[in-house]
Amino acid sequence: MKSQTEKKKWKMPHGWVIIGILLLVVTALTYIIPAGSFQRYVDETTGKTIVDATSFALSETSTPVSFLRIPYLIVTSCVSQGSIIFGIILIAGALEIVLHTGMFQVFCNKLSRICSVGGREKLFIPIMTFVFVLMGLTQSTDKFIAFAPLGVMLALTMGYDAIVGVAIVLLGVGISYSAGSFSQVTMIAQQIAELPLYSDFEYRLVITGILYVVTAAYISRYAMRIKADPTKSYLYGVKGVMTFDVDPDEEVKIKPINYITLIAFIALMALLVYGCLRWNWGMNEASALFIWMGIICGALNRISPSEMCRIFIKGAGAAAGASLVVGLGATVSAIMTEGGIIDTCVYYISNMLNYMPDILKAPVMFVVNVLINLLIPSGNGQAVVVMPILTPISDIIGVTRQTTVTAFKLGEGLCNYILPHASALMGCLGLTGVPYEKWMKFMWNLFCIWCVLSMIFVGIGNVFAL
């Protein structure tokens, strides 16, 4: 029995505690950092609001945020993020109905038996991650939150854990989005920097390829480790995580209704992908489609309306708590906006570049964008605030404008997969029940590798004017 004097092993706090501490720190900063702002104007060509980089001025009066206002700002932030929060809850409820049909269990059993022959399972993670890398070339991760449970189901089928499933979807889309070969955010940044739209996409594709290889290898290494010893999983013994029991040793007979349900599911998922890629669907449309999916799959399997309601409520209830983290995270920006310190932080962080040695200016520009992304998680929002400031700075300090765009895009993108107030990350974790603190145990080392590679990418890009 452990003695009372024995020190307890330190454990990372609950995700809500981490965000709560962040809210207190940010609120305190509104008393320390002076309020300031840039003047903004509407670009006649694009219709977007652009920052005048030469117009920064401190406000005559400070507007610190009272600590007593934090609960109110949490409420207003949850309301502003309602489409994502309720989308997570509704999708979780609908998927619970689909899972109840048993269709996934049957076909995943078949998949696990096929992949277990001849070492094919080693190709599972690289192939699935590559599929989502392709999707992320033109789309943001927010649009693929609904795919996280599917990734988890496939990962659990292969004997991995839920973290692997989330990583395949979230990081697959995330690395290609962050490199920004054909991202809308890249277009906005290049337009502000007065560069040809989507110029230098070849180098960004190379960056995507390298990040893909490193990320797929990292996920595979973790997956193989827990396949050999399930106790090595960061989720071992954790309650509330999405579960999906499939016994590959027991062959399950596939029934005709399973094929019919699978066809309906695939057709609706194909419609979702097409809608996201071609019709610019967001969380509202995805949530509505999943509700239809639950109703259709439930009806095909002769589940009564009352039973469907009970199953839906069970799934929605399990995701409710975790989904609120999205609103908590959004409160960070709300506090900084009300305190008027976002522009001040951006101004002073950007000016740090003037004091860096020449060889470090491009890598530090990446770091600057990572720091700014802590304040402005929105890609489009960060582009219109940061690029008008960094573009003239880059001309002065000798960093090419193309490198500035690359540093901005990598910094804006990659850290969204560790931030507790990033909507895509918290949406995926909320939908699958993976605790933020457990995700960070998995993600931290990979993020550090990403940062080192990104600084090398922007350094090479600046030297060779890529």
RAZI-V334912 format. One record per residue. N is the residue number from 1. PSI is psi in degrees with one decimal (NA if undefined). BURIAL is I if it has 16 or more other ideal C-beta (glycine too) atoms within 10 Angstrom, else O. Layout:
BEGIN
n->(N N)
psi->(PSI PSI)
burial->(BURIAL BURIAL)
END
This chain:
BEGIN
n->(1 2 3 4 5 6 7 8 9 10 11 12 13 14 15 16 17 18 19 20 21 22 23 24 25 26 27 28 29 30 31 32 33 34 35 36 37 38 39 40 41 42 43 44 45 46 47 48 49 50 51 52 53 54 55 56 57 58 59 60 61 62 63 64 65 66 67 68 69 70 71 72 73 74 75 76 77 78 79 80 81 82 83 84 85 86 87 88 89 90 91 92 93 94 95 96 97 98 99 100 101 102 103 104 105 106 107 108 109 110 111 112 113 114 115 116 117 118 119 120 121 122 123 124 125 126 127 128 129 130 131 132 133 134 135 136 137 138 139 140 141 142 143 144 145 146 147 148 149 150 151 152 153 154 155 156 157 158 159 160 161 162 163 164 165 166 167 168 169 170 171 172 173 174 175 176 177 178 179 180 181 182 183 184 185 186 187 188 189 190 191 192 193 194 195 196 197 198 199 200 201 202 203 204 205 206 207 208 209 210 211 212 213 214 215 216 217 218 219 220 221 222 223 224 225 226 227 228 229 230 231 232 233 234 235 236 237 238 239 240 241 242 243 244 245 246 247 248 249 250 251 252 253 254 255 256 257 258 259 260 261 262 263 264 265 266 267 268 269 270 271 272 273 274 275 276 277 278 279 280 281 282 283 284 285 286 287 288 289 290 291 292 293 294 295 296 297 298 299 300 301 302 303 304 305 306 307 308 309 310 311 312 313 314 315 316 317 318 319 320 321 322 323 324 325 326 327 328 329 330 331 332 333 334 335 336 337 338 339 340 341 342 343 344 345 346 347 348 349 350 351 352 353 354 355 356 357 358 359 360 361 362 363 364 365 366 367 368 369 370 371 372 373 374 375 376 377 378 379 380 381 382 383 384 385 386 387 388 389 390 391 392 393 394 395 396 397 398 399 400 401 402 403 404 405 406 407 408 409 410 411 412 413 414 415 416 417 418 419 420 421 422 423 424 425 426 427 428 429 430 431 432 433 434 435 436 437 438 439 440 441 442 443 444 445 446 447 448 449 450 451 452 453 454 455 456 457 458 459 460 461 462 463 464 465 466)
psi->(135.0 140.0 156.0 -25.0 -12.0 131.4 136.0 144.1 133.9 135.5 141.9 134.0 163.4 149.3 -38.3 -36.4 -41.6 -45.7 -38.8 -43.5 -41.1 -40.1 -40.9 -41.5 -46.7 -40.5 -41.9 -35.9 -27.8 -16.5 -17.1 -46.2 127.7 145.6 145.0 169.6 155.5 152.1 146.5 152.1 159.5 122.4 123.3 -28.9 -48.0 -20.6 7.0 150.6 123.1 147.4 135.9 108.9 -22.2 6.4 9.0 136.8 141.4 145.9 150.3 -30.4 142.5 154.0 64.3 148.3 128.9 139.2 -25.8 -16.4 -9.8 -49.0 -39.5 -42.0 -29.5 -43.4 -48.7 -34.0 -38.4 -38.9 -43.0 -27.0 20.7 -37.4 -36.8 -44.8 -52.0 -28.7 -44.3 -45.1 -45.4 -41.5 -40.6 -41.1 -43.3 -41.5 -30.6 -36.8 -44.5 -43.6 -34.7 -23.7 -20.1 -0.6 -46.8 -41.9 -41.1 -51.3 -31.5 -32.0 -43.0 -42.8 -42.7 -35.4 -37.3 -45.1 -20.3 -7.3 130.2 23.0 22.0 -22.3 -22.9 -20.9 -12.4 -54.0 -48.5 -40.6 -48.4 -39.5 -39.3 -36.8 -44.6 -25.6 -43.4 -40.2 -33.1 -4.1 -33.3 -6.4 157.4 161.8 -25.8 -32.9 -8.7 17.9 -39.9 -17.4 -12.8 -46.4 -33.3 -41.0 -39.7 -43.2 -44.7 -40.5 -43.5 -33.3 -37.4 -0.4 14.1 -163.7 179.7 -29.8 -41.2 -43.8 -43.6 -42.1 -41.0 -46.3 -56.5 -47.3 -29.5 -52.7 -38.7 -39.9 -37.9 -33.7 -41.7 -38.1 -33.7 34.8 -46.9 26.8 146.7 -33.4 -39.0 -41.4 -44.6 -45.0 -42.1 -33.9 -43.4 -36.7 2.1 46.1 155.1 137.5 132.6 20.2 153.5 23.8 -24.3 -44.4 -36.5 -31.9 -36.6 -43.9 -43.2 -45.1 -43.6 -43.9 -36.4 -48.4 -46.5 -44.4 -45.6 -39.4 -39.5 -46.6 -43.6 -40.2 -45.0 -43.0 -43.6 -33.7 -44.3 -21.4 -38.2 -33.3 96.8 -22.9 -13.7 -9.9 138.1 -14.4 4.9 121.8 0.1 130.8 155.1 -3.8 145.8 130.0 157.4 99.2 119.6 126.3 104.4 -18.3 -16.2 113.8 125.3 135.1 132.7 127.2 158.9 -38.8 -29.0 -40.1 -42.4 -44.1 -39.6 -42.0 -44.1 -42.7 -47.3 -41.2 -42.7 -36.7 -36.6 -39.9 -38.4 -45.8 -45.1 -41.5 -40.0 -40.8 -36.9 -31.7 7.9 40.5 147.5 -157.1 -34.3 -47.2 -40.3 -42.0 -43.6 -40.6 -38.8 -33.6 -45.2 -38.4 -44.5 -43.8 -47.4 -48.6 -37.1 -43.0 -40.3 -32.0 14.1 39.2 128.2 153.6 -41.9 -40.8 -38.1 -40.6 -43.8 -40.7 -41.9 -46.1 -38.4 -48.5 -41.5 -40.1 -36.9 -27.2 -8.3 -48.2 -47.1 -31.6 -27.1 -16.9 -30.7 -44.1 -39.5 -43.3 -39.2 -19.3 -26.6 -50.7 -35.9 -41.7 -44.6 -34.4 -45.9 -33.3 -9.5 28.2 -2.9 -49.9 -36.5 -46.0 -44.4 -42.4 -49.6 -35.6 -41.1 -38.3 -14.2 -30.2 -27.6 -19.4 7.3 146.8 152.1 -41.7 -20.7 -4.9 -43.4 -48.1 -40.0 -30.8 -36.8 -45.6 -40.5 -43.4 -32.2 -45.3 -40.9 -33.1 -21.1 -28.5 -35.6 87.6 -17.1 127.8 -51.0 -41.6 -40.5 -36.3 -46.8 -19.7 -44.3 -45.4 -38.3 -23.6 -45.7 -28.9 -53.8 -32.4 -42.1 -36.9 -37.6 -41.9 -3.8 25.7 130.8 152.5 -34.5 -40.5 -36.0 -42.1 -42.9 -44.5 -41.5 -47.3 -42.9 -42.0 -39.3 -32.2 -52.9 -35.3 -3.1 -7.3 11.8 -14.6 130.5 -4.4 19.6 122.2 -40.5 -45.5 -52.2 -28.3 -46.2 -42.4 -40.0 -37.9 -24.8 -6.4 13.7 119.9 141.8 -41.2 -31.3 -37.6 -41.5 -31.0 -38.7 -39.5 -25.5 -48.1 -39.6 -40.5 -39.7 -39.9 -44.5 -44.1 -44.0 -46.8 -40.5 -40.1 -34.3 -42.6 -49.5 -31.9 -46.0 -42.4 -37.3 -40.1 -42.6 10.1 44.6 NA)
burial->(O O O O O O O O O O O O O O I I O I I I O I I O O I I O I I O O I O I I I I O O O O O O O O O O O I I O I O O I O O O O O I O I I O O O O I O O I I O O I I O O I O I I I I I I I I I I I I I I I I I I I O I I I I I I I I I I I O I O O O O O I O O I I I O I I O O I I O I I I O I I I I I I I I I I I I I I I I I I I I I I I I I I I I I I I I I I I I I I I I I I I I I O I I I I I I I I I O I O O O O I I O I I O O I I O O I I O O I I O I I I O I I O O I I O O O O O I I I O O O O O I I O I O I O I O O O I O O O O O I O O I I O I I O O I I O I I O O I I O O O O I I I O I I I O I I I O I I I I I I O I I O I O O O O I O O I I O O I I O I I I O I I I I I I I I I I I I I I I O I I I I I I I I I I O I I O O I O O I O O O O I I I I I I I I I I O I I I I I I I I O I I I I I I I I I I I O I I O O I O I I I I I I I I I I I I I I I I I I I I I I I I I I I I I I I I I I I I I I I I I I O I I O O I O O O I I O I I I O I I I I I I O O O I)
END
